[in-house]
Amino acid sequence: MKTYCLVIDDDSQEEYFETEVRRVLLKNHIDITPIFIKTTDQYKYMKADHTGFDKSLIEKDCIKAINDYNCSVVVSDYQIVTRTDGFTGLDILNTISDHYPHLFMVLYSGGQIHNAIKKMYDTLSGEMPQNGIKMSDAQILGTIKQLDKIACINNLIKGKGYAETVVKYIQSSPPILQQQLLYQMKVDYPDMTFQSCYPTFNGWKLKDIGEQIEKRTPQGCDFQQALIEQVLSYLIEINQE
């Protein structure tokens, strides 16, 4: 069972992700595979009239990748195209959030997003612009919409230091913990015979039970539930002593 991470950037992130994320997680037997979307790929995302990059094409590929690979996390640069294209990584993540509202998402930048947040704060705090005229209702509404966009982001990272956040999330998320459990059952203790807790698998090898869980068979799903119940009962018992 692999875990997938979608990485959205205008530059290559392969080497950084390999050294700072994948190798770190592999030490704990967690195999995470990155899916890269390079937004400045002119053959894929340039508009037909060559006037800039097409936001809808990038979004389409991102949604397809998440759906095809069941990605656990998405990370994106803020400035993913040229400034004249009129959209950012935040816009892409906001669209992704519409389709996958519970997906863990990280936005990083060299500082642009922090400047954008400051401008939003200045608007809502009532500061006067340079010409001395208060912000219009439309401008304030636009600011609120921007804030709503940011609300879909789990973490805002300055620079390309998203690795620590991704590693921390992956190590503690339930799907990844299941992956570690399966690794132990199939690799560390494959020939250990199971003899308790769940009669259906009595006498089975742990490797074979792990395969049932991975395939999400009815027996495998029932076993997971039984295992959770046993652990909870044990925790209650030892804490009552």
N, C-alpha and C positions, 0 to 999 in steps of 0.2 A: 504494500500500500504506500503510494507516494503522496507527498503534500506539494501543492503547487502555489507559486506566488506570481502574480502579474506585476511586471515592472514597466512603467510608462515613462519614457524619457526621450529627449531629442538627441542625446548622446549615448554612446555605448556604455552599458553598465555591467557587462559580462564579467570582467576581471574583478571589479569591486564586489559584486554579489558573491562570486565564487570564494574569494578570500575572507570576506567579512561576515558572510551569512552561512553559506552552504558548508564550508569546512568546519566552522564552529559547531553547527548542529550535527554534523556527521560524527563528531566525537561522542555524542550522546545517542548515536544510532538513529538520528532523525534525518531522513532523506527528503530534502526540499528541492524541488525543481523549478527554476525560474522560467517564466514565459515572457519574452521581451517584446514590447511594442515600441519600435523606434518611430516617433511621430514625424520625423523629417525625411522619411523614406519617400522620395518624389515619385517613384513608380507606383506606390500603393496609395498615397494620401494627397497628392497634388490635385488640385481642381482641374477639370478638363480644359479650362481656358488659361491655365497656368498663372492665375492671379493670386494664388496662395494655397494653403492647405485646407482640406475639407474636414471639418469637425465631425460630420456625420459618419464619414468613412472610418475615422479613428475610433469613434464610439462603437460602431458596428463590430470592428475587430476585437475591441476590448470585451464587449458583451459575449461574443462568440467564444473567446478564449476562456472566460470565466465559466461559461456553460459547458464547454467541451472538457475542461480539466478540473472542474469543481474547485476552483482556487480558494484557498483559505484566507489569503490576505492580498491586498492591492497596495502598491506604493507608486507614487507619481511625483515627478518634478512639477513645480508650479509653472515655469516658463518652458512649455514644451514645443512651441512654434515661435514664429516671429511676432513682434508686438503688433504689427499691422494686420495679423490674421484675426484679431478680435476675440480670441478665447484662450483659456489657460488650462492647466491640469486640474484646477479646482472645478471648472465647468465639466470636464470629463468625469471626475469623481462624483459630481452631483448627479449626472445622468446614470452612472453605475448604481448609485444609491437608490434611484427610483426603481431599478430592477431588483437589486439585492440590498435591501435596507439594513440587514444585520451583518453584512460583510465588513471585516476589519480593514480600515483604510488609513494610510499614512500619506501625508502631503509634505514634501520637503522643498526648500528653495534657498537661494543665496541671500534672501532678505526681502524680496519683492512682496511676499505674502504678508510679512510683518508690517511693511509700510502700508499695504492695503488695509490691514486691520486697524492701524492707527487712524487712517483717513475715515474709516467707518465710525470709529469711536469719536473723532472730532465732530463728525456730522451729528451724531445722536446726542452729544453733550452740548450742542447748541453753539459751538464756536462759529465766529463770523468768518466767511471767506475774505480774500484780499480786497474785493470790491465793496465790502461793507454791507452786502445784502445777505439776509438769512437764506438758508437752503430752502428750496421749494418743497412742496409736499411730494412731488414726483421724485425729487432727489432723495428725500428721506425714505420714501417707499423703496427706492432702488437699493439704498443702504441696508434696509431691513431684509430685503431679498438676498443680498450678499451674505448677511449674517446667518440667514437660514441655510445657505449653501455650506458655510463653514461648519455648521452644526452636524453635518454628516461625516466629518473627519474625526477619527479617533485620536490622532496625534499630528501636531504641526512641528516639523523639524527644520531647524535652520541649517543650511548646507546639506551635504549628501550623507549625513550621519544617521540614516534611517536604519542601518543594520542592527544596532542595539535594540531598537524598539521591536523590529521584526523577530529577532532571536528570542527576546523576552516573551513576546506574545505566543510564538510557536511552541515554546517549551512549556507553557502553562495552559494552552487551550485543550479542551476535551478531545477533539479529533486527533490531536497529536499525541496525547497521553494514550489513546487507544492504539496508535501506531507503535508506540514504545512497548505496550503490553504485547501486541502481536509479535514484535521482534523477539521479545524474551521467550514467548511460547514457541515460535517457529525456529529460532536460531540458537538462543542460549540454552533452552531446556527442551529440545524437540522430542527426546525419547522418554521424558518423565511421564509416568503413568498417572492419570487423574483418578482419584478414588473417593471423592467426597463432594458434598455441596449440591451436585446436580446429577441425579441418577441416570439421566439419558446418556451422559458421557462417561459413566463409570467404566473404567478400564481402557479409556481412549488415551492415545498419546497427545501431549500438549500441542504438538505440531498440527495434528489433525483437527483438534478443537479450534486452533487459531485459524485454520483455513475455513471452517464453518462460520466463524465470526466475520472473517474478511468477505466471504461470499454473501453475508447477511441472510443466511438460511433461517427458517423459523426456529430451529434448534439453537443456532448460534445467537440469535437475538434474545431468545429466552434465557440462555446461559448468561449473557451479559447482565440481564435484569436480576437473575438469581445471585450473581456475583456481587452486584451492587447492594442487594438486600443483605447478604451475608456480611459484607464489610460494615454496613451501617449497624447491624445487630451487634457486631463485635465492638465497634466504637462505643455504642451505648453501654454495653456490658462492662468494658474496662473503665469507663468513666463513672460508673455507679459504684464501683468498689471503694 
